[in-house]
Amino acid sequence: MLMLLVLLLFVATSSCVALRANKRFHSADRLPVQWSLTDEVNWSAPRPVALAFMPVLTVLLLGFATGLSLSVAPRPGQEHFALPVLVLMGAALLAGQQLHLWLAWRALNRGKEQRL
């Protein structure tokens, strides 16, 4: 039961971050989603698609991990690892989402500065 609550907490948090970012980037039709090693934007996606990717990925990955933890018996001595691993995965996904939003913001603002 606790595993499901953690799953829902991370999915809700990721969704709220995406909704807030949608308001923040309302003037951009497309958001950058891939950068080269030289910090150039390789390609972009429509704003709803770019922002929905991380919440969907969170549902898929954490849902899979939660399902496995509830249906597969752990090895002896590893009974208490499922929850910390789920929390670590959720935190890593949120950090990745924040990094993507920061990089997108930076790329969009850099484009505005160069046009001035």
ChimeraX attribute file (.defattr): number of C-alpha atoms within 10 A of each C-alpha:
attribute: neighborCount
match mode: 1-to-1
recipient: residues
	/A:1	7
	/A:2	8
	/A:3	20
	/A:4	13
	/A:5	10
	/A:6	17
	/A:7	22
	/A:8	16
	/A:9	14
	/A:10	22
	/A:11	23
	/A:12	15
	/A:13	15
	/A:14	25
	/A:15	19
	/A:16	13
	/A:17	18
	/A:18	22
	/A:19	15
	/A:20	12
	/A:21	16
	/A:22	17
	/A:23	9
	/A:24	11
	/A:25	18
	/A:26	11
	/A:27	9
	/A:28	11
	/A:29	11
	/A:30	18
	/A:31	24
	/A:32	22
	/A:33	20
	/A:34	15
	/A:35	15
	/A:36	9
	/A:37	7
	/A:38	6
	/A:39	10
	/A:40	11
	/A:41	17
	/A:42	11
	/A:43	12
	/A:44	16
	/A:45	14
	/A:46	13
	/A:47	19
	/A:48	14
	/A:49	13
	/A:50	19
	/A:51	25
	/A:52	15
	/A:53	14
	/A:54	22
	/A:55	21
	/A:56	14
	/A:57	14
	/A:58	23
	/A:59	18
	/A:60	13
	/A:61	16
	/A:62	25
	/A:63	18
	/A:64	12
	/A:65	19
	/A:66	18
	/A:67	13
	/A:68	13
	/A:69	17
	/A:70	14
	/A:71	9
	/A:72	8
	/A:73	10
	/A:74	14
	/A:75	7
	/A:76	6
	/A:77	7
	/A:78	9
	/A:79	11
	/A:80	9
	/A:81	11
	/A:82	17
	/A:83	16
	/A:84	11
	/A:85	13
	/A:86	21
	/A:87	17
	/A:88	12
	/A:89	17
	/A:90	23
	/A:91	13
	/A:92	12
	/A:93	20
	/A:94	20
	/A:95	13
	/A:96	13
	/A:97	20
	/A:98	17
	/A:99	12
	/A:100	19
	/A:101	21
	/A:102	12
	/A:103	19
	/A:104	22
	/A:105	17
	/A:106	13
	/A:107	18
	/A:108	17
	/A:109	12
	/A:110	11
	/A:111	11
	/A:112	10
	/A:113	9
	/A:114	7
	/A:115	7
	/A:116	5
